[in-house]
Amino acid sequence: MVHPKIMDVINFDVCTACGACVSACPAGAITMGKAAEIRDPDNLELYTQGAAPNVCEGCLTCSRICPVVDGYYEDEFANVRSFLAAKSNIAGQDGGVTSAIARSLLRQGEIDCVVGITMNEKWETELELFTNAEDVEKAKGTKYTYDSVLSALRDPFNEYEKIAVIGVPCQAHGARLISENVNDKIVLIIGLLCMESFYHDVMQEKIIPEIVGVNIADVKKMDFGKGKFWAYTKDGEEHSVKIAEVAPHARNPCHHCNDYTSVFADISVGSVGTPDGWNCVLLRTDAGEKYFKMVESELEFMEDPKPGMGLIEKLAKMKHDNNSEHYLEVCEKFSFDDGGFR
């Protein structure tokens, strides 16, 4: 059997679980559970169509669209064309810009669908495909737990022509590789700024109840800021702990990631470098500028927001300094030489 390069990524536990391989594998040989467990390609029970040796056609599509195999940019700001602050009338995590973009483009018919993440009162999440603009607000707010967004695109690739992807850096990276190598139906990639994310059970059973000390059902919002992790409860109270107390519990792949601002996105959106209630927006590509112009009338803008781009660059450097050595150590163990920095 051909040995796909991503098997090294999986075996060394640096698979980001972005889901790109699940949606793009032409043989349908790859499946992924909600918690993105590591999958053994030789285990007959893990594949809905049989064992990988019987299903895999050796095309290596999975390796060509794996963000870890592809590697990282040393300068993730080289393609930033403009930086601004914006907010919408959607009550999102901060400015609600991501939801506003998706909602507006669906209304205008510029995109056919977008995958969103909804959650219930217990912060249990589900992937949902939105084709109706009015449903987009169901996915507002940041969850800080991880869902394999790209894995939900397999059926949409067969049913729709203009797909938008919203995701954290590894998902934006995987979407870009799919668009360049496999499927051109992804017309817009909105990337989120992300330092790290957490598995659902770790957030629900460890971080919130044990470290923060509150009932997760009482939490209405989570946030990172000012060196702390915050949980805002429905009674109006604010609870916080130092980031250093929760960071070690992040998913292992996050400790090897060297992309903070979603460098492979068309538009990057976050809650850093701008005042409370506003989003930072980084426009990176022709497509990003084109689609953002289509939704400008629904957004409010702020020129020269503070604390500005300097803070975003500082946090990106912090992530690189913390993670690049870990990533390069793993690359030395890989049986291929594609991984690394550009």
N, C-alpha and C positions, 0 to 999 in steps of 0.2 A: 504493500500500500504506500502511496505517496505520503510523505510526512509534511503536513501543512505547517508553515512557520508559526501559526498561532498556537500550535500545540506547546511550543516552548513558553509562550505567554501564559497559557493556562497552567502548565505544570509548575511554573515558578510563581503562581498566584499573583500575577500583575495584570490579569485580564480585567479591563475596566467594566465589563458587562454592559457595554454600550448597546449591544444588540444588533450591530450592523451585519454581522455574519449570519444571524438568524433570518433576517429579512432578505438578504441578497443571495444566499446559497441556492443555486439553480436546482439542486437535487433535494432540497428540503431536509438535509441530513443533520441539521443542527437545531436543537431545542434548548430552551432556557426556562428555568423555574422562576417564580416571582422573586425569590431571594437570590437568584443568579448563582446557584451553587456551581462549584467546579464540576465539569463534565468529563468523564473518561470516554474517549472515542471508541474504546474497545469493549465497553459495557453494553451488551445487547438490550438492556432494559431502559436505556436513556434516550432512545430514538424512536419516534412515533412510526417511522418507516423502516425500522430495522437497525442493524448495527452499521456504524460508519463504513467499515470495509465493504459492506454490501451495497451501500447507498452512495458514498462519496465517489465522485467521478474524476477526482484528481485535478480539477481545473484551477485550484488554488485561489479562487475568488476570495475566499475568507481571509487569506493572508494579504491580499492586495488592498483590502478595505479595513484592516485592523489598525487602529490608531497607535497602538504600542509598537507594532512592527514598523510603522511609518516613521516614528520618532517625533522630535519636538524642535521648535525654533528657539534659538538662543535669544533673539530679539522679537518678542511677541507684539511689539508696538510698531514695527516697521511698516505695516500695511494700514495703520490708522490714518484715515483721511481727514476726519473731523471729530471733535469731542464737544458734547453739549449736555445740558440738563433738560429734562422734559418730565411732564406729568400729564395724566389724563383724568377723566371724571370717574374712572373705575377705582374703587377702594381696594387696591391691591396691597402688596407688601410695603411698597412706598409709593411710587408714582403710577403704578399700574400700566406702564408703557407697553410691556410685552403683550398683555392681554388686549390692550387697545389696538395695537398693530394687527394682531390676528383677527380681532373682531371686524375692524374696518376693511381689511383685505377680503374677508369672506363676504361681507356685505356688497363690496364692489365686484365680486366675482373674479378677483385677481388670483385667488387661490381656491382650490376645491375642498381642501381639508387640512387639518393640523391635529397632531396628537397632543392631548393635554393630560394633566395628572390631577384627579379629583381626590378629595379625602372626606372622611366622616368625622364625627365628633371625637373619636378615639385616635385621630390622626392616621387611620389606616387608609392607604392610598390605592387607587386603581388607574390604569391607563384607559383613556377614553378618546375615541376619534371624533373630532368636532367637524361637522359640515355645516352647521347652523350657527350664524354669527352670535345669536343671543345666548347660545350655550357656553360660549367661551369663558364667561365670568365664573363658571363653576370651578375653573382651574386656577383662579386667582390666589395669590399668596405663595410664599416660599415654604417648602416642606422640610428641606434639609435631609431627607432620606432619599434613597436611590431607587429609581425604577428604570428598566431597560427600554427607554423610549423607542429606539430604532427597531427593536424586535416587533413592534406593533405595525410596521409598515409593509409587511409581506403582502397582505390582501389589498391595501390601498394602492400599491404599485400596479396591481392588475385592474383596479377599478377607477382610478383618477389620473388626471394628466398634470395637475399643478398642485404640488404638495409643499407645505411649509413645515419646517422642523424647528422645534424649540427645545434646547437642551443645554446641559452643562458642557464644559470644554471637550471631554472625551466624546460626547455624543455629537457635538458640532463637528469634531474632527472626523468621526466615522461617517457622518452625513456627507461631508465634503468628499471623502474618498469614494463613497457610493456614487455620488454625482459625477465624479471625474472618470470612474472606471467601469461602472455597471449600469446606472440608471439615471437618465437626465430629467426625471420627473420632479426631482426636488428643486424647486425654483427659488426658495428663500430659506436661509438658515439663520435663526436668531439664537445667538449664544449667550449664556448667562455667566457672569463672573462667579467663580467658585474656588474656594480654598480647599474644601474637602466635603465629603458627604458621609452619611452613616446608614448602616443597615436598619431596617424598620424595628427589628426586635431589640437592637442595642439602644435605639432612641426610646422605645416604649418601656423597656424593662430595666435599663441601666441608667441612662443619662438623665431623663426627666424625673423618675421616682427616687433614685438613689443619690445622684450627684446634685441635682437642682432641688430635690425634695418636695415636689408637688405631684398631684394627680394629673396625668396627661389629659384626661377628659375635661379638666378645668382650664387647660391652656388654649388661648385664642390666637396667639402669635408667638413665633420664635424668631430670634435675630442674633446676628453677630455684630458687635460694635464696641469701640472703645476698650479693646482688649478683653472683652467678656462675651459669654454666651448668655442671652436673655430669654426668659420665658415670661410672657405677659398672660396673666390669668383673667378669667371672666369677671372676677370681683374687683378688677382695676389695679391689682397689685403687680409689682415688677419684681422678678426674681432673677438673680444673675450669679454666675460663677466665672472664674477666670478661664479663658480659652484653653489654657494649659491643662485644665482638669478634664476637658472633654476631647481634645485633639487626639490623644492616644487611642481613642475608641473609634476613630474614623476607619472606613474600609481600607484594607491593606493596599489596594491599587492606588488609592489617593495619596499614599506616602511616596509614590514613585512618579506622580504626575507633575509635569513642568509647564503647564498651561493654566494661567489664572484667568485671563480675559477672553477665552474662546477665540484664539487667533484665526481659526479656520472658518469663523462665522461671516456672514454678510453684514450683520448688525450685532453688536454686543451690548447687553443691557445689564446694569447692576445697581446697587444701592450705595456705592462708594464714591467719594469725591464730590458729592453734592449735598445740599442741606436736607434735613429730614423731610420726608414727603415727596422727594424728587428722585428720579432715576438718572444715572449717568448713561449716555448713549455714545457708542463708538461706531462710526460708519467706516466700513473697511473695503467694500467692493462696489463695482458698478451696480450690481443687483441691489445691494444694500441702499445705496443712494436713490435708486429708482423707486423702490417700494416705500422707502421712508417718506419720500416726497409725496406719495399718494395719500399718506395718512396725516400729514402735517396739520391739516385744518382741524383735526380732532385733538391736538395736543397743545399744551402751553409750554413755552420755552424760557430758559434763563441763560443769558449770556455770561460767560466767564464765571461759572459756578465755583464756589469754594467748599472744601479745601482744594479741589481741582485735581488735575491729572497727576500731580506729584504724589498724592496719596495712593492712587491706583498703581503707579509705577513702584512705589515703595513696597506695597503688599505683594506685587508680582515678584519682585526681587526676593522677598522673604520666602515665598513659596519655592522659587528656584533654588535658593541657598539651602533650604531644608531638604529638598527632594532630589536634586540632580545627582548627588553622589549615590543615593540608593538606586536610582534608575540605571546609572552606568555600571554599578556593581552587578546588577542582574543581567545587563546586556553582555557582560563578559562570559556569562554562562550559556547564553543563547547559542544555538547551532547555526545561526545565520548572522550576517553582518549588516543588516539593514537598519537595525535600531540605533538611535543616537541623536545627536543634535545637528541642526543644519546651520 
